[in-house]
């Protein structure tokens, strides 16, 4: 049975998770805007980017094939409409120090947590009550071909650059109605830094999934 680990800065947050199952899910827009030297924040969260070497190859409508050096393809989800609950697959002093979190809650039954979360989401009329996703983050290099993943917001929400692989992250992902519709993404050709326009993050999604004391354990560092 896989254990998951939630790092928190204060014991009261850990106790709220254990005793009430209180989950704070932040929007992907929140993580795009969060400035903390790229520890939790990621300006590209919820974006799939593809930049092959030696450049991006396009086929024009007349059949001409051109290569654009330095350009990349980007597919971006509606970041304000998708919420994630971030955990890790590893418990370590290194992660606790990196996250500046002296407390960690171990969830010993990932399936049970997911089932409780789905049950809570079903009670929210503004959410996509049929689709809740979970799994490890896919740390994908820019040169990896996207295949059909670019069109699936639930896939893009799990893709991050390799620079964040130290987090060994596992996510639960919830969306507002329509957030996971096929091709509900913004498409762009980018060079340089790309579009850095901030998207309003809005309030977190707070779920209370019930007592987790039977499957949760508090660790201190």
Wavefront OBJ file of the C-alpha trace (Angstrom):
o trace
v 0.000 0.000 0.000
v 1.535 3.306 -1.131
v 2.074 6.048 1.444
v 1.803 9.731 0.576
v 3.345 12.623 2.506
v 1.975 16.110 3.066
v 4.532 18.650 4.300
v 3.069 21.504 6.373
v 4.700 24.456 8.171
v 2.601 24.317 11.359
v 1.335 21.508 13.567
v -2.206 22.919 13.613
v -2.448 22.351 9.868
v -1.276 18.773 10.310
v -3.837 18.144 13.036
v -6.618 19.632 10.906
v -5.686 17.210 8.139
v -5.578 14.200 10.451
v -8.649 14.946 12.558
v -10.959 16.593 9.998
v -9.486 15.628 6.658
v -9.168 19.301 5.811
v -7.649 19.644 2.340
v -6.603 22.969 0.852
v -6.452 22.680 -2.931
v -4.827 25.619 -4.680
v -5.493 26.530 -8.281
v -2.784 26.072 -10.864
v -2.940 29.855 -11.264
v -1.882 30.146 -7.615
v 1.270 28.135 -8.259
v 2.037 30.124 -11.403
v 1.907 33.343 -9.384
v 3.624 32.054 -6.240
v 7.094 33.548 -5.863
v 9.347 31.501 -3.591
v 12.500 30.866 -5.641
v 10.701 28.021 -7.435
v 10.197 25.768 -4.429
v 6.403 25.481 -4.505
v 5.767 28.054 -7.211
v 6.106 27.213 -10.904
v 5.272 29.836 -13.576
v 4.654 27.028 -16.073
v 2.360 24.870 -13.937
v -0.464 23.516 -16.053
v 1.426 24.044 -19.305
v 2.724 21.467 -21.750
v 5.623 22.818 -23.751
v 7.444 21.220 -26.666
v 10.699 22.576 -28.078
v 12.599 20.010 -30.147
v 16.107 20.400 -31.478
v 17.043 22.142 -33.738
v 13.656 23.881 -33.836
v 9.888 23.524 -34.109
v 8.787 22.040 -37.440
v 5.481 23.210 -38.928
v 3.606 22.260 -42.077
v 1.822 25.147 -43.766
v -1.599 24.796 -45.388
v 0.083 24.670 -48.827
v 2.252 21.740 -47.726
v 5.476 23.695 -47.222
v 7.474 22.489 -44.205
v 9.330 25.115 -42.191
v 11.514 24.959 -39.089
v 11.445 27.735 -36.502
v 14.645 27.731 -34.409
v 14.092 28.789 -30.808
v 10.302 28.399 -30.967
v 8.173 26.041 -28.902
v 4.588 24.822 -28.857
v 2.593 25.513 -25.698
v -0.750 24.162 -24.482
v -2.040 25.797 -21.300
v -5.010 24.689 -19.205
v -7.512 27.139 -17.700
v -5.338 27.548 -14.649
v -7.929 29.304 -12.505
v -10.405 26.413 -12.947
v -8.191 23.478 -11.953
v -7.205 22.810 -8.342
v -4.474 20.515 -7.070
v -3.637 18.929 -3.753
v 0.115 18.412 -3.667
v 1.780 15.574 -1.786
v 5.054 13.706 -2.110
v 5.935 10.048 -2.494
v 8.925 10.469 -0.178
v 9.480 11.377 3.475
v 12.874 12.918 4.039
v 14.715 15.574 6.023
v 15.800 17.101 2.723
v 12.248 17.723 1.553
v 11.197 19.033 4.962
v 14.049 21.544 4.868
v 13.377 22.521 1.269
v 9.679 23.109 1.964
v 10.470 24.788 5.306
v 7.988 22.381 6.871
v 8.950 20.778 10.195
v 5.762 18.660 10.126
v 4.691 15.952 7.734
v 1.507 13.883 7.647
v 1.894 10.390 6.258
v -1.220 9.083 4.517
v -0.873 5.317 4.662
v -3.778 4.494 2.351
v -3.796 6.593 -0.816
v -6.884 4.786 -2.131
v -8.896 5.680 0.962
v -7.891 9.343 0.757
v -8.853 9.460 -2.917
v -12.236 7.830 -2.260
v -13.008 10.337 0.499
v -11.963 13.212 -1.737
v -14.193 12.053 -4.580
v -17.080 11.757 -2.158
v -16.589 15.348 -1.022
v -16.294 16.660 -4.587
v -19.613 15.048 -5.515
v -21.316 17.392 -3.045
v -20.056 20.530 -4.835
v -22.377 21.630 -7.618
v -19.842 23.974 -9.251
v -17.221 21.265 -9.621
v -16.808 18.522 -12.190
v -18.299 15.869 -9.930
v -17.529 12.936 -12.225
v -13.819 13.468 -12.772
v -11.224 13.581 -10.024
v -7.700 12.604 -10.982
v -4.637 11.440 -9.077
v -1.141 10.203 -9.731
v 2.553 11.053 -9.742
v 3.722 14.122 -11.610
v 5.246 13.493 -15.029
v 8.562 15.369 -15.172
v 8.847 15.865 -18.896
v 11.676 17.406 -20.870
v 10.936 20.121 -23.430
v 12.176 17.883 -26.229
v 9.631 15.116 -25.497
v 6.938 14.918 -28.177
v 3.518 15.722 -26.686
v 1.484 13.222 -28.680
v -2.193 13.788 -27.939
v -1.618 14.870 -24.336
v -1.762 18.564 -25.291
v -5.540 18.278 -25.852
v -6.322 16.708 -22.460
v -6.300 19.161 -19.533
v -6.234 16.296 -17.029
v -2.933 15.160 -18.576
v -1.397 18.614 -18.811
v -2.154 19.249 -15.119
v 0.311 16.501 -14.188
v 3.204 17.631 -16.414
v 6.072 19.659 -14.974
v 9.653 20.389 -16.103
v 12.438 18.100 -14.807
v 13.770 20.922 -12.605
v 10.990 20.104 -10.116
v 11.630 16.360 -10.009
v 13.235 16.678 -6.567
v 9.713 17.106 -5.151
v 8.748 13.534 -6.129
v 5.245 14.949 -6.293
v 1.924 13.131 -6.267
v -1.231 15.119 -7.035
v -4.965 14.962 -6.686
v -6.615 17.180 -9.304
v -10.136 18.642 -9.220
v -11.757 21.028 -11.708
v -14.709 23.293 -12.125
v -17.395 22.175 -14.564
v -15.986 22.016 -18.076
v -12.365 22.395 -16.986
v -11.416 18.953 -18.320
v -13.195 19.218 -21.669
v -11.077 17.971 -24.562
v -9.046 20.804 -26.144
v -10.045 23.241 -23.378
v -6.525 24.663 -23.544
v -4.896 27.803 -24.830
v -2.469 27.132 -27.690
v 0.513 29.268 -28.632
v 3.810 29.373 -30.456
v 6.391 30.920 -28.142
v 9.959 32.098 -28.149
v 11.948 33.714 -25.385
v 10.114 33.699 -22.060
v 6.685 33.313 -23.617
v 3.496 34.741 -22.149
v 4.064 35.835 -18.540
v 0.606 37.375 -18.053
v -0.615 36.593 -14.539
v -3.961 34.823 -14.161
v -5.985 35.679 -11.025
v -5.573 32.766 -8.647
v -8.812 33.142 -6.704
v -9.511 31.436 -3.404
v -8.382 27.898 -2.575
v -10.833 25.034 -2.740
v -11.290 23.708 0.799
v -12.626 20.183 1.245
v -13.387 18.430 4.519
v -13.217 14.698 3.793
v -13.613 13.452 7.367
v -11.463 11.915 10.084
v -8.229 10.430 8.685
v -6.722 9.327 11.987
v -6.910 5.633 11.049
v -4.784 6.132 7.949
v -2.663 9.148 8.919
v 0.433 9.603 11.080
v 2.223 12.801 12.108
v 5.991 13.045 11.700
v 8.201 15.810 13.082
v 11.608 16.847 11.785
l 1 2 3 4 5 6 7 8 9 10 11 12 13 14 15 16 17 18 19 20 21 22 23 24 25 26 27 28 29 30 31 32 33 34 35 36 37 38 39 40 41 42 43 44 45 46 47 48 49 50 51 52 53 54 55 56 57 58 59 60 61 62 63 64 65 66 67 68 69 70 71 72 73 74 75 76 77 78 79 80 81 82 83 84 85 86 87 88 89 90 91 92 93 94 95 96 97 98 99 100 101 102 103 104 105 106 107 108 109 110 111 112 113 114 115 116 117 118 119 120 121 122 123 124 125 126 127 128 129 130 131 132 133 134 135 136 137 138 139 140 141 142 143 144 145 146 147 148 149 150 151 152 153 154 155 156 157 158 159 160 161 162 163 164 165 166 167 168 169 170 171 172 173 174 175 176 177 178 179 180 181 182 183 184 185 186 187 188 189 190 191 192 193 194 195 196 197 198 199 200 201 202 203 204 205 206 207 208 209 210 211 212 213 214 215 216 217 218 219 220 221
